[in-house]
Amino acid sequence: MKQWYEELFENFAQTYDAEEFTKGTIGECDFIEKESNHDKAIKILDIGCGTGRHSIELSKRGYSVIGIDLSESQLEHAKEKASTQSLKIDFQKHDARNPHFSNEFDLAIMLCEGGFSLMETDEMNFLILKNAANALKSNGKLIFTTLNGLFPLFHSVKDFLAAEKKDGVAAYKDNTFNLMTFRDHNITEIIDDSGNKKSLKCNERFYVPSEITWLLKSLNFKTIDILGAKLGAFSRNDKLTTDDFEMLVVAEK
């Protein structure tokens, strides 16, 4: 039986690219470049690359990128977009829970819940972090975003998602937040690229900063910075607050 995140991304590539949260690519890549000291010699792994928006933008800027994702539909769209721009990007179908790379990359990115926090168990989420860590060279860096567990302690996830709703994209209802598991359960309704309506029972894991720090320390990251994640405007000046729906994590080995 397919999990909700597998069903969600079937035939959903063009509609996905219309989502509001995909509009921050340029600014997010600016931050990635700054964190990489604008070194074009580095090798980047884009985990949960989806339709390839970060891979494509970084490739346009002269970086070598491999993008991996679980969804064939998303990857096909990524390849089409790269091809129309004459970009040579290696997009591969992989499950981020399974190890595929070892000591190969200078930087791994995992943005917009690219796999991590979507899995149905904490153990699976940890495997994604572990494999990301293993893919990095000894002094490599990991940049990712994840859902901020401090947010639902002070705010309603349901109200936040309702306020973010735009015409023609995903809608969320029946949200319930479980304080024992820090998971938000909801019904996500989408219309796929063929115009079919889908209703999916979803659940996503929110993480508090101390959990992320502990998980990354256990994977031998030496420096861990956790920041607020502002759409399209990632910055080390943004301290994480309870008002941030997502957190931005920058970890170095």
SULWO-V230314 format. One line per field, one symbol per residue. phi: phi as a letter, one per 30 degrees, with the letter a starting at -180 (. if undefined). psi: psi as a letter, one per 20 degrees, with the letter a starting at -180 (. if undefined). A space follows every 10 residues. Layout:
phi=???
psi=???
//
This chain:
phi=.ddedddecd hbdddedddd dcdceeddde dddddchhdd ddcccccidh diddedddde djccbccbad cddddddddd ddddchccbd cbdbcddcdb bbhccdbbba cihdjdicdd bdddddeddd dddddddecd bcbbcadddd dddcbcdedd dddddceibe bbbhdbccdd chcccacccb cddciddbbb dcbbccbded ddedddddci ddcbccbdcc eibeaddddd bddddbcccb bbd
psi=pqrhhgggjp ljghhgiiqh ijijgghhhg gggghjkkoi iqpppoplic jjggggghgh jjqopppqrh ohgghghggg ggghjkpnpn pqoqoiipph qplhqhppqn qllmfpiiqi qhggghhggg hgghiqrhkr qpprqrpoih gihirpgghg hhhipqpjaq qprkpppoih ilppproppr paijjppqop oqpqpqpqhh ggggghhijk pgpopprqnp ojlpqiinqp riiphqqppo pq.
//
